[in-house]
């Protein structure tokens, strides 16, 4: 889940019972947030194509920066999901996971 109020990912447990319980109206599936951001980037790219070459250079740099930031966010999300999955798998096996894991 994505908590728009805290601008962070959270697991279902934190969304329902933890730090994000009071943010129910601000929670959304990560996939829908990612899709929305992809659409915004595509719209920016279409607008950038209509600019002059000087304006295009500046817009291109900003767009590349935005895309890099977005891709970093996805990489961080995948890493967090992997860690959470490993922790939960360990807890199911009675091993207690890999510690408390990241706080969401």
Secondary structure, DSSP 8 states (H G I E B T S, - for coil): -EETTTTEE--HHHHHHSTTGGGGGGEE-HHHHHHHHHHHHHHHHHHHHTS-HHHHHHHHHHHHHHHHHHHHHHHHHHHHHHHHHHHHHHHHTTS-TTSS----
